[in-house]
Amino acid sequence: MRPAELAAIRAGDVDVAFRRWERPRVRVGTRMRTAVGLVEVMSVDRVPVSSLTASDARRAGAASLAALRQELDGLHPERPVYRIGLRYAGADPRQALRESVPDAAEIDAIGAWLDRLDRASPTGTWTRATLLLIDELPATRAPDLAQRMGRDTPSFKQNVRKLKERGLTESLDIGYRLSPRGAAVLDHEGHPRPSRGRVAPEPGIPLPHLGAAATRALTAQGVVRLEQVAGLSAAEVQALHGVGPYALGRLRAALDAAGLAFRDDPGAARRGAAAKR
């Protein structure tokens, strides 16, 4: 699902999606992990395009019934259409897991699990090396990390997903970073971590998830915190290649939640004053 579609599901503005599939690819009750949290499949029904209504279009976030039908007509028109009922089911439980620092017994259990992964790997040990590489090079493209490991990108990503399931890493818009849980495991085992001597990041509010293109565009300008975004106008941000309506909306919402605003926002001073009170 597209980022804008996920954001609308989380907000409750979208509760159905339409897909052309040869056969259903999801089941009722499935909880999908997405960038905004868990999205649960509530229903899966095959429907004729002729039965779609304006209400269906609104619930799917389409501009109109005609726009919805046009989109479906352009995607494998020989395949049947399925209506998928959806709802936001809360935050991804891995988020809390990443932040929880395990005790000694948990660390021993995690270490034993990592050992089993290493023993089962046909290419040799990889778990600690992958964690250390992500710690050394956070927010680095997966293909670049895979090359450093001498692995192909798909298999490297598959391995990182295994670590992510245990809360040891976190996916970013570009690349990954080591979680506090993963850092605790490496520290307990005595692995030398290059990030220990790294200068602490500047204080402030990090950027929200915007998508790789928008994140890359902002970081290329040295913008990595919301406070820096507030020093720019909305027009300046939107002019950056890779920043579209979705990313701009996410930035605006994050700024508003933090009591900040784009430089040219007429309500910026008013919200800033209210935030200080």
C-alpha positions as CSV (number, residue, x, y, z in Angstrom):
1,M,0.0,0.0,0.0
2,R,1.1,3.5,-0.8
3,P,2.2,5.8,2.1
4,A,-0.7,8.1,1.6
5,E,-3.1,5.2,1.7
6,L,-1.6,3.9,4.9
7,A,-1.8,7.3,6.6
8,A,-5.5,7.6,5.6
9,I,-6.2,4.1,7.1
10,R,-4.5,5.1,10.3
11,A,-6.6,8.3,10.4
12,G,-9.8,6.3,9.8
13,D,-10.5,8.1,6.5
14,V,-10.0,4.9,4.4
15,D,-11.3,1.5,5.3
16,V,-11.4,-0.4,2.0
17,A,-9.0,-1.1,-0.8
18,F,-9.6,-2.6,-4.2
19,R,-7.2,-4.9,-6.0
20,R,-7.1,-6.9,-9.2
21,W,-5.8,-10.4,-8.2
22,E,-6.1,-13.8,-9.8
23,R,-6.9,-15.1,-6.3
24,P,-7.1,-13.4,-2.9
25,R,-3.6,-12.7,-1.5
26,V,-4.7,-11.9,2.1
27,R,-7.0,-13.6,4.5
28,V,-9.6,-12.1,7.0
29,G,-7.9,-11.6,10.3
30,T,-4.4,-11.0,8.8
31,R,-2.5,-8.2,10.5
32,M,0.0,-6.6,8.2
33,R,2.9,-4.7,9.6
34,T,3.2,-1.4,7.8
35,A,5.1,1.9,8.2
36,V,2.2,3.3,10.2
37,G,1.6,0.3,12.4
38,L,-0.7,-2.8,12.2
39,V,-3.4,-2.9,9.5
40,E,-6.0,-5.7,9.9
41,V,-7.9,-7.3,7.1
42,M,-11.6,-7.3,8.0
43,S,-13.1,-8.8,4.8
44,V,-12.2,-10.0,1.4
45,D,-14.9,-10.1,-1.3
46,R,-14.8,-10.5,-5.0
47,V,-17.0,-7.8,-6.6
48,P,-17.9,-6.8,-10.2
49,V,-16.6,-3.4,-11.3
50,S,-20.1,-2.5,-12.3
51,S,-21.3,-2.8,-8.7
52,L,-18.9,-0.2,-7.3
53,T,-20.5,3.0,-5.9
54,A,-19.5,6.5,-5.0
55,S,-19.4,5.4,-1.4
56,D,-16.9,2.7,-2.3
57,A,-14.7,5.3,-3.9
58,R,-14.9,7.6,-0.9
59,R,-14.1,4.8,1.5
60,A,-11.1,3.8,-0.7
61,G,-9.8,7.4,-0.7
62,A,-10.3,7.8,-4.5
63,A,-11.1,11.2,-5.9
64,S,-14.3,9.9,-7.5
65,L,-16.0,6.7,-8.7
66,A,-14.8,7.4,-12.2
67,A,-11.2,7.7,-10.9
68,L,-11.5,4.4,-9.0
69,R,-12.8,2.6,-12.0
70,Q,-10.2,4.2,-14.3
71,E,-7.4,3.0,-11.9
72,L,-8.8,-0.5,-11.8
73,D,-9.2,-0.6,-15.6
74,G,-5.5,0.2,-16.0
75,L,-4.3,-2.7,-13.8
76,H,-4.6,-6.2,-15.3
77,P,-8.2,-5.7,-16.5
78,E,-8.4,-9.5,-17.2
79,R,-8.2,-10.2,-13.4
80,P,-11.2,-10.1,-11.0
81,V,-11.6,-7.2,-8.5
82,Y,-11.5,-7.8,-4.8
83,R,-12.8,-5.4,-2.1
84,I,-10.6,-5.6,1.0
85,G,-12.0,-4.2,4.3
86,L,-9.3,-2.7,6.4
87,R,-8.8,-1.1,9.8
88,Y,-5.9,0.3,11.8
89,A,-5.1,-2.1,14.6
90,G,-2.6,-0.2,16.6
91,A,1.1,0.3,16.8
92,D,3.6,-2.3,15.7
93,P,4.5,-4.3,18.9
94,R,8.1,-4.4,17.7
95,Q,8.3,-0.7,18.4
96,A,8.0,-1.2,22.1
97,L,10.2,-4.3,21.9
98,R,13.0,-2.3,20.3
99,E,13.1,0.2,23.2
100,S,13.0,-2.4,25.9
101,V,16.5,-3.3,27.3
102,P,16.6,-7.0,28.0
103,D,17.9,-8.4,31.3
104,A,20.8,-10.9,31.4
105,A,18.5,-14.0,31.0
106,E,16.9,-12.4,27.9
107,I,20.2,-11.5,26.4
108,D,21.4,-15.1,26.9
109,A,18.3,-16.3,25.1
110,I,18.7,-13.8,22.3
111,G,22.4,-14.9,22.0
112,A,21.4,-18.5,21.7
113,W,18.9,-17.7,19.0
114,L,21.5,-15.7,17.1
115,D,23.9,-18.7,17.4
116,R,21.2,-21.0,15.9
117,L,20.7,-18.6,13.0
118,D,24.5,-18.7,12.3
119,R,24.7,-22.4,12.5
120,A,21.8,-22.8,10.1
121,S,23.2,-20.4,7.5
122,P,24.7,-22.0,4.4
123,T,26.9,-18.9,4.0
124,G,28.4,-18.9,7.5
125,T,28.0,-16.7,10.5
126,W,26.3,-13.3,9.9
127,T,24.2,-12.2,12.8
128,R,26.7,-10.2,14.9
129,A,28.5,-8.9,11.8
130,T,25.2,-7.5,10.5
131,L,24.3,-5.9,13.7
132,L,27.8,-4.3,14.0
133,L,27.6,-3.1,10.4
134,I,24.2,-1.4,10.9
135,D,25.6,0.2,14.1
136,E,28.6,1.5,12.2
137,L,26.6,2.7,9.2
138,P,23.1,3.7,10.2
139,A,20.8,5.1,7.5
140,T,22.8,3.5,4.7
141,R,21.2,1.9,1.7
142,A,20.6,-1.8,2.0
143,P,22.5,-2.5,-1.3
144,D,25.6,-0.7,0.0
145,L,25.4,-2.7,3.3
146,A,24.9,-5.9,1.4
147,Q,28.0,-5.2,-0.8
148,R,30.1,-4.6,2.4
149,M,28.9,-8.0,3.6
150,G,29.6,-9.7,0.3
151,R,25.9,-10.6,0.0
152,D,23.2,-10.0,-2.6
153,T,20.6,-7.4,-1.5
154,P,17.5,-9.7,-1.3
155,S,19.2,-12.2,1.0
156,F,20.7,-9.4,3.1
157,K,17.3,-7.8,3.6
158,Q,15.8,-11.2,4.5
159,N,18.4,-11.6,7.2
160,V,17.9,-8.1,8.6
161,R,14.1,-8.8,8.8
162,K,14.9,-11.7,11.1
163,L,16.8,-9.4,13.4
164,K,14.0,-6.8,13.2
165,E,11.4,-9.4,14.3
166,R,13.3,-9.7,17.6
167,G,13.5,-5.9,18.0
168,L,17.3,-5.7,17.4
169,T,17.1,-3.3,14.5
170,E,14.8,-0.7,13.1
171,S,14.0,0.1,9.5
172,L,14.4,3.8,8.4
173,D,13.3,5.5,5.3
174,I,16.8,4.8,4.1
175,G,18.6,1.8,5.6
176,Y,18.4,0.8,9.2
177,R,19.7,1.5,12.7
178,L,20.5,-0.5,15.7
179,S,17.9,-0.5,18.5
180,P,18.6,-0.1,22.2
181,R,17.8,-3.8,22.5
182,G,20.3,-4.7,19.8
183,A,22.9,-2.4,21.4
184,A,22.4,-4.1,24.8
185,V,23.1,-7.5,23.2
186,L,26.3,-6.4,21.6
187,D,27.5,-4.6,24.7
188,H,26.8,-7.6,26.9
189,E,28.8,-9.9,24.6
190,G,31.7,-7.4,24.6
191,H,31.7,-6.6,20.9
192,P,33.7,-3.4,20.0
193,R,31.1,-0.9,18.7
194,P,32.4,2.0,16.6
195,S,29.3,4.1,17.6
196,R,30.4,4.3,21.2
197,G,32.8,7.0,20.4
198,R,30.5,8.7,18.0
199,V,29.5,12.3,18.7
200,A,26.0,12.5,20.1
201,P,23.5,13.8,17.6
202,E,22.2,17.3,17.9
203,P,19.3,17.6,20.2
204,G,15.9,18.1,18.6
205,I,13.0,16.2,17.1
206,P,14.0,13.7,14.3
207,L,12.1,13.8,11.0
208,P,9.0,11.6,10.7
209,H,8.9,8.7,8.2
210,L,8.6,10.5,4.8
211,G,9.7,7.9,2.3
212,A,13.2,7.4,1.0
213,A,13.1,10.0,-1.8
214,A,11.9,12.9,0.5
215,T,14.3,11.9,3.3
216,R,17.2,11.8,0.9
217,A,16.3,15.2,-0.4
218,L,16.2,16.8,3.0
219,T,19.3,15.1,4.4
220,A,21.2,16.2,1.3
221,Q,20.5,19.7,2.5
222,G,21.6,18.9,6.0
223,V,18.0,18.9,7.3
224,V,17.6,16.0,9.8
225,R,15.5,17.6,12.6
226,L,12.1,19.2,12.6
227,E,13.5,22.4,14.1
228,Q,15.5,22.8,10.9
229,V,12.4,22.2,8.8
230,A,10.7,25.0,10.7
231,G,13.4,27.4,9.3
232,L,12.3,26.7,5.8
233,S,9.1,27.7,3.9
234,A,6.7,25.1,2.6
235,A,7.5,26.2,-0.9
236,E,11.3,25.7,-0.3
237,V,10.7,22.2,1.0
238,Q,8.2,21.3,-1.8
239,A,10.7,22.5,-4.4
240,L,13.2,19.7,-3.3
241,H,13.2,16.9,-5.8
242,G,11.6,13.9,-4.1
243,V,9.3,15.8,-1.8
244,G,5.7,15.3,-2.8
245,P,2.3,16.0,-1.2
246,Y,2.5,13.0,1.1
247,A,5.8,14.0,2.6
248,L,4.8,17.6,2.9
249,G,1.6,16.6,4.7
250,R,3.6,14.4,7.1
251,L,6.0,17.2,7.8
252,R,3.2,19.7,8.4
253,A,1.5,17.3,10.8
254,A,4.7,16.6,12.7
255,L,5.5,20.3,12.9
256,D,2.0,21.1,14.2
257,A,2.2,18.3,16.9
258,A,5.5,19.8,18.1
259,G,4.2,23.4,18.2
260,L,6.2,24.3,15.1
261,A,5.4,25.4,11.6
262,F,6.9,26.2,8.3
263,R,8.6,29.7,8.2
264,D,5.9,31.1,5.9
265,D,2.9,29.6,7.8
266,P,0.7,32.5,9.0
267,G,-0.3,30.5,12.0
268,A,3.3,29.7,13.1
269,A,3.7,32.6,15.5
270,R,0.3,32.0,17.1
271,R,1.0,28.2,17.6
272,G,4.5,28.9,18.8
273,A,3.2,31.3,21.4
274,A,0.5,28.8,22.5
275,A,3.1,26.1,22.9
276,K,5.2,28.2,25.2
277,R,2.3,28.9,27.5
